[in-house]
């Protein structure tokens, strides 16, 4: 029974999310004028003893260099020396850093793994029994269903928050170099949290990617947007549901959540529609209606949506469901900048609130190997359609380049990279 319970927790828990864009910070209040102070003496240069060698040459070289940058950022020398002492890289982090599910699974498979019967059942119970939701919705304007979906995906409703030492995990990422500037900034934020006395390092536990608590905040987001939701005088996103959910709502609110407006709607397209418009212009529902775009459920557009600028998206190509993405979709992406993640949050929230399933089901998709994705990107570049770096990540740049190539070749320009498209690209590039 215990093994089944643990398995359920892991099914419910969302995958660790990639680094989030820092949210909009709180507006600073101007300080009152003060009397002119006498000129200060120059601050002496403080030296810090290098951290104990870890035995990893790359990590130790980085650690010695990081100390100077941390001191320049205002970290107290004694605090820095204490937290860097004995620091070693976490061997698990490097292996996990390149395995983001938004980029390794077909979007339909990803969504099916998000919107599950277990999550719906638990989410609907939480919708009714978390008493803090009323006050959170009133203050921040973010619907409880969106917050429940984030809570479900990030930590399985708080059940699996990660038990990694956040400072050590970030140090490992920084030493590897791929996201050094970001990781070092988050490390400095950890040190500021510790220095403030709000939480000790032992409390700052989370995912391997540096995200913490029930709603998986990175340290800079914690400093900028975490709030005390239960009124006990501290911001505890690990142990307090109210604090975690109110903090997530505050983050979305500061990222310009539009109260009362939809996040997206499934739509239908007319025969012969120009799919090159996907992920392109942002226009009102009336503009899209002139081109034959209709809500798939047959309902009229809500008044709050009529003036909003929405973008068309066909994440699984012409063979899958199509959506009009409203500004709130892009606000969700300020929490985690992934099309698949934001779709997962929105679709799970819709189902928790009682909405029906999509009209058009996700198609069966064939996962593409990394070599196939990189081959397609190199072929596009060779053909004069720049997808960006050939990194195997089928992001917006690759999809835009693919649409341009498809349109130039008289194909359906949906930007969807299928095995057939990979073969066509290889043949086309081979003819150059």
N, C-alpha and C positions, 0 to 999 in steps of 0.2 A: 504493500500500500504506500509506504514511504517513497519507493522508487517511482511509482506512478505520480505521486504528488510533486516530486522534484521535476519530473518530466513535464508536467503541466505548467510549472512555473517557468521553465525554459521556453516552452512554446509561447507563453503569454508575453515574455519579455521581448522588447524591441531590440534589434541589433544596435550595437554601439554606433553612434552617429558620427559622420565626419565633422571636421571642424566647422563650427557655425560662424556666420558673419557676426561681428560684434553688433549688438543692438544699439539703437539710439540711446544715448545716455541721458540722465535727468538734466533738466535745465539748471544751470548754476545760478545761485542768488548772489547779486553783486554785494561785495563786502562794504561795510560802512567806512568812510574816510578815517584815516588814522594820522596822528601827528608824525612829522618827519623824524626819523630815527637817526642817531649819529652814524657815520660811516662805519661799517663793520670791517674787522680785520680779515685778511684773506684766510679762507678755510684751508687748513693744512691737508696735504695729500695723505690719505689713509691707505696703508698697505694691508692686505689680507693674506694670511697664510694660505697657500694653495691647498685644495682639498686632498684628502688621502687618496693615493693612487688606487684606481679600481682594477688595474691590470689590463684594461682595454685602452690601447693607445689613442684611438680616435676619440673615445669618450673623455679621456683625461685631458687631451689637448683642448677639446671644446670647453670643458669645465673651467680650465685655467683662464681661457679667453672670456667666458661668460661672466666671471666675477667682476672684471672691469666694467662691463656693460651694466651689470646690476647695480654696482656702486654709483655709476653715472646716473642711473634712474632713481637714485635716492634711497636705495635699500641700506639699512643700518649695517655697518660692518660686522658687528657681533652677531646679529641675526643671520646674516649671510654665511658667516663662517660656521655657525652651529648647524644650519640646515644643509650645507654642502659637505660637511664632514662625513666621511664614509659612504658617500653617495656612489652607487653603482648603476649601470644600465640594467633595465628589465629585459631579459631575453625574449619574453613573450610579445613585447610591443612591436618589435621590428617585423615579426612574421605576420602580425595582424594588420599592420598599417596599410597594406595594399589590398585588403579584402573587404571593400565596401559593397554591401548587397545592392545598393542602387545602381551600381555599375557592372555587377557580375551576373545578375539575374535578368531575364526578360521581364518587362514591366508587368505583364499580366500575371506571371508567377509571383512576383513581389506583392502585388495587390491581393492575390488570393491568400498569401501568407499573412497579410495584415488583417483583412476583414474575415475573421473566423467566428464560428458559433460561440466558442468559449469567451472570446473578447466581447462579443455582443452581449452575452448574458451577464458577464461581470460589469460591463460598462453601464448597462441599463439599471443594475442594482446600485451602482455608485451614483448614478444620476439622481436617484431618489434619496439615498441615505447620507450623502455628504452635505451637511447643513451649511457649510461655508459658501456654497455656490450662489445663493441668493445675493449675498453681499458682494461677492466677487463680480458677478454679472452687472450689478447696479453700478459699481465703482468703475469698472474697466470696459464694459460693453462687449466683452468677448463671450460667446455662448458657451455654456458648460459642456456641450457635446464636443466642441473643438478641444477644450482643455482635457476632457476625459480621453479623447483619442490620442493626444500627445502623451498623456500620462501612461496610457496602455502601451504605446509603442516604445516609449523611452525606458520604462522600468517594469513593465508588467504590473501596473497600478502600485508601484512602490516595492514590489516583492524582490526584484533583482536590480540593485542599484550599482553593482560593481564594488569590489573590495580592493582595488588597486590604490597604492599610494600615489595620489595625483601629482605631487611634486616630482617623484621619481619617474612616473610615466612620461610627463612632459619633458623632463631632462633627457630621457631616451630619444624622444622624437626630435628634440632640438639637436642632439649630437649627431643624429643620422643626416640632418641637413636639408631634407626635402621641404620641411615647413619650419625652418629654424627661427625666423623672425617671429612668426606666430607663436610657436611654442615658448620661446623666451619671454615674450610679452605675457603669456599666461602664467609662466613661472613667477614672474615679478608680481603678478596679481595675487598668486598664492602667498607670497611673502608678505604682501600688504595685508591680506586677511589675517595671517598669523600675527603680524606686528600690531594690528588693531586690538588684539585680544578677543575678537569675536569668536574665533574657533582655533583650536590648536591643530597642528599638522595631522595628528592622529585622527581627527574628525574629518579631514578633507580627503575622503575616499570616493572612488568612482570608477568609471570605465577606463580601459587602456588608452583611450583617446583624450583623456583629460576632462570628461564631463562628469558632473557630480549630482547626487541627490535623486529624488523621485522624478524630477522633470529634467534631469541631466543638463545642468548649467555648466558652461565653462567658467573658469574663475573671473574673467573680466565681466561676463554677463552677471555673475553673482554680485560683484561690486557695484555694477551700474543699475541693476533692475530687481534684485531680490528684495522682497518686502516681508514684513511681519504680518502675516495674515490672520493669526489667531490672537494677537494682542498681548502676548506674553513678554514683549520687550526684546525679542531676539529673532533673527532670521534663520530658521532651521529648515532647510529644504530636504534634509535627510529624514528627520523624525516627525515633522508636522505636515499633514496633508494640506491644511489650510495655507501654510507658508509656501509650499511647493506650487500649488495651483494658482494662488494669487500672484506669485512671482512670474509664472508663465504668462498669466493674463497681462501683467504689467509690461513684460517684454513685448508682447504683441501690440499692446496699446501704444507703447512708445514707437513701435515700428509702423504706426498709422493704420491700425485696424479700423475699418469703417463699420460702425455699429448699424445693424439692421440690414446690411448688404450681404448678398450671397458670396460664397467663396468660388463656386463654379456650378455649371449645369451641363449635363449631357445634352448634346444636340444631334440633329440629323442634317444631312447635306443633300442637295439635289444631284441628280444625275449629271455627270460631266463637270462637277465642281473643281475649281482650280486649287488643288491641295498645296500649291506653293505659298498660299496665304497663311498656312499654319505657322505658328511661332513668329508671325510677322506683325502686321498692324494691330494696334489696340484701338478698337472703335466701339460705339454704342450698340446695344442689341438691335436698334432700328437699322443701323448701317448694315449689320450682318443679315438682318431679315430681308433687306433689299437684294441680297445675293442668295436667298433661298434657305438660309440657316434658321432652323426652328428648334424649340425645346423638344427633346425626345419624349417627354411625358405628356406633351400636348397642352400644357398649361400656359397661360400668358406670363409675360415677364412681370415681376413684382415692381412696384413703383420705385423702391429704393435702388433697383438695378438699372432703371431706364437711362439714367444719365452717366452710368459708369462706363469706363473704357475697358473692354474685354478682349482677350487674345484667344484665337482658336488654336487648339492643340489636338493632335492625333498621335498619342504616345505609342500606340501599337500599329501605326500606319493606317492605310485606307481600309484594312480588314478588321479594325477594332473600333471600340467606342471613341467618339470625338467629343471634346468639351470646349465650352467657352469659359475661359479662366478670368475671373474678376479680380480686382485689386487685392482682395483679401487672400487669394491664393498666393500671391507674391509676398504678402505679409507673412504667411506661414513659412515661406522659403527664407525669410530672415531668421527664422528659428533653425532651419536646416536647409541649406541651399541645394535642394534636389527636387526635380520635377516629380519623381516617383514618390519621394517622402511626402511632399505636400498633397499629392493625389491620395496617398494612403490615409493621411490624417483626415482629409475632407470626406472621403468615401466612408471611412469608419464612423466619423461623426454623423453623417447622414443616416446610416443604418441604426446607430444608437438612438437617434431621435425619432425613429419610426418610418423613415423613408424607404421606398421599395428598392429592389435591386436595379442595376443598370438595365436599360432596355436591350442594349447590344452587349453580348457577353465578350469577355476577353478571348481572343483566338489562341489556339495552340501555337506556341512559338518555339523555335529551335535555338537554344543558347549558342552564342558564337564564341569560339575559342579566342584567346587574346591574340594569337598570331593572325587570325582572320580579321579581327577588328583593326589591327595595326596595318595589315596588308591593304585593307580598304582605304585607310587614311593616306597611306603612301601613294596609292593609285590615284586618289582624288588630287593630291598635290601635283603628281606628275602630269595630270590632265589639265592643270591650271585652275583647280577649284580648291582653295586653301582651307583645310580643316583645322589648322593649328598643328601643334606638336603631335607626332604619331605615337601617342601614349596608350592607345587601346581603349581610352575612355570615350564612349559615344555620347558626347555632350552637345551643347547647342551649336558649337562651331562645326562639328562634324555633320550634324543634321542639316545645318544651313548649306554647307558645301554640297552635301548629297542631293538636296532638293534642287540646287542650281544645275548640277550634272544631270539629274533625272529629267528636268524640264528641257534642257538642251538636247537630250536624246529622245524626246517625245514620250517619256515614261510618266507614270503617275508620280507627281513630285511631292510625295508625302514624307520624305526624309527618313524613311524607315529602313534600317540596314538589316536585310534578311540574307540568308545564305545565297539566294539567287542574285541579289544585288552585289554581293562580294564576287561571285563568279563573273558577272557582267563587267564589273569594274576591272578585274584582273585581265579580262579579254581586251577591253577597251584600252587599258594602259599598255598592254603588250603590243598593240598595233602602232604605238608611237615610234 
